[in-house]
Amino acid sequence: MSFRSLLHPDQPHDRVVLGLLAAMAVAAIAPVFIIWQLSGLDNTPGWWKALDNNPLNTEQSGIELENRITTALTRVRLPEDSDWNAAINQDQLNSWLTHRFRETVHSFTDDTWIDEIGEVRIAISETGITIGAQLTHAHGSTIIWAIIQLGTDDQNRFTITADRVCIGSARVPKTFASDYLTRDNLGDAKVDLGDGRVVLIRALRTGDQRLEFALRTEASE
């Protein structure tokens, strides 16, 4: 897959990695955008500041993540190797969110909601995922963020549980996000490779600055 095809995907297999990353990112940040209209606090949370000026946050690192995921997803696997594992580290994921996320979303939709967002950042630990976005408004900018548990169910659909939702440093009721966190809104946890195969995301687990996956490659129905 060429660099050009990643920027302008026009074939099913060219869109594999972009689809997976975009689906994961949109599913993860859903609870923070459901309350964007309340953005009136401008305190920057400590976890966000801790990710400032990371020398590993480069566009090349984001492109390398795309290529690595594409290679793993499209690999021809024997039936006995249909179940497999993979992991994405926090630095590479933040590189992709910084340099590639907006362009990827624009390649899949004409919606303009993405243009309301400044930076998107993520911190991963054994206890969950902290995901946030910077929104610009008339009074400056606000970080809207949440601590979530991201997973999949037995029907291979994404699930999200919000442990905390905040505007700046102020905690707000989790009910602001609850109406959005439904299986129908989050979608399927799978990627159609476009060649008669599909990759199912069977489970997700957070580790020390890494997101770990249990996957299965099987024939499409």
Residue pairs with C-beta under 8 A, 6 or more apart in sequence:
1 13
1 14
1 67
1 70
3 63
5 11
5 14
6 14
6 17
6 18
6 63
6 66
7 103
8 107
9 15
9 18
9 107
11 194
12 192
12 193
12 194
12 195
13 74
13 193
13 194
13 195
15 107
15 194
16 69
16 70
16 73
16 74
16 191
16 193
16 194
17 66
17 67
17 69
17 70
17 73
18 66
18 104
18 107
18 108
19 108
19 191
20 69
20 73
20 191
20 199
21 65
21 66
21 69
21 96
21 100
21 101
21 104
22 101
22 104
22 105
22 108
23 158
23 187
23 189
23 191
24 150
25 97
25 101
25 105
25 120
26 105
27 150
27 158
27 160
27 186
27 187
28 122
28 129
28 131
28 148
28 150
28 160
29 120
29 131
29 133
30 160
30 177
30 180
30 181
30 185
30 186
31 146
31 148
31 160
31 162
31 165
31 177
31 180
31 181
32 131
32 132
32 133
32 144
32 145
32 146
32 165
32 177
33 113
33 133
33 144
34 176
34 177
34 179
34 180
35 144
35 165
35 167
35 172
35 176
35 177
36 116
36 135
36 144
38 167
38 172
38 176
39 135
39 137
39 142
39 144
39 167
40 137
40 139
40 142
40 167
41 142
41 167
41 168
41 169
41 170
42 139
42 140
42 141
42 142
42 168
43 143
43 168
43 169
43 170
44 143
44 168
44 169
45 132
45 143
45 145
45 166
45 168
45 169
47 123
47 130
47 132
47 145
48 121
48 132
48 143
48 145
50 123
51 57
51 94
51 121
51 123
54 91
54 94
56 91
56 95
57 91
57 94
57 95
57 98
58 95
58 99
59 95
59 98
59 99
59 100
60 95
61 91
61 92
61 95
61 96
62 92
62 95
62 96
62 97
62 98
62 99
62 100
63 100
64 92
65 88
65 92
65 93
65 95
65 96
66 96
66 100
69 86
69 88
72 84
72 86
73 191
73 193
73 199
73 217
74 193
74 195
77 84
77 217
82 216
82 217
82 218
83 202
83 214
83 215
83 216
84 215
84 216
84 217
85 212
85 213
85 214
85 215
86 212
86 213
86 215
87 207
87 210
87 211
87 212
87 213
88 210
88 211
88 213
89 209
89 210
90 122
90 123
90 124
90 209
90 210
90 211
91 209
93 122
93 124
93 211
94 121
94 122
97 119
97 120
97 121
97 122
98 119
98 120
98 121
101 120
102 114
102 115
102 117
105 114
106 114
116 135
116 136
117 133
117 134
117 135
118 133
118 134
118 135
118 136
118 141
119 133
119 134
120 131
120 132
120 133
120 134
121 131
121 132
121 133
122 129
122 130
122 131
122 132
123 129
123 130
123 209
124 130
124 206
124 207
124 208
124 209
124 210
124 211
125 206
125 208
125 209
126 206
126 207
126 208
127 206
128 147
128 148
128 149
128 163
128 206
129 147
129 148
129 149
129 150
129 206
129 211
130 145
130 146
130 147
130 148
131 145
131 146
131 148
132 143
132 144
132 145
132 146
133 143
133 144
133 145
134 141
134 142
134 143
135 141
135 142
135 143
135 144
142 167
142 168
143 167
143 168
144 166
144 167
145 165
145 166
146 162
146 163
146 164
146 165
146 166
146 177
147 162
147 163
147 164
148 160
148 161
148 162
148 163
149 160
149 161
149 163
150 158
150 159
150 160
150 204
150 206
151 158
151 159
151 160
151 161
151 203
151 204
152 158
152 159
152 189
152 201
152 202
152 203
152 204
153 159
153 183
155 183
156 188
156 189
156 190
156 200
156 201
156 202
157 183
157 186
157 187
157 188
157 189
158 183
158 186
158 187
158 188
158 189
159 183
159 186
160 181
160 186
161 181
162 174
162 177
162 178
162 181
163 174
164 171
164 174
165 171
165 172
165 173
165 174
165 176
165 177
166 172
189 200
189 201
189 202
190 198
190 199
190 200
190 201
191 198
191 199
191 201
192 198
192 220
193 199
196 219
196 220
197 217
197 218
197 219
197 220
198 217
198 218
198 219
198 220
198 221
199 215
199 216
199 217
200 215
200 216
200 217
200 218
201 213
201 214
201 215
202 214
202 215
202 216
203 213
203 214
204 211
204 212
204 213
204 214
205 211
205 212
205 213
205 214
206 212
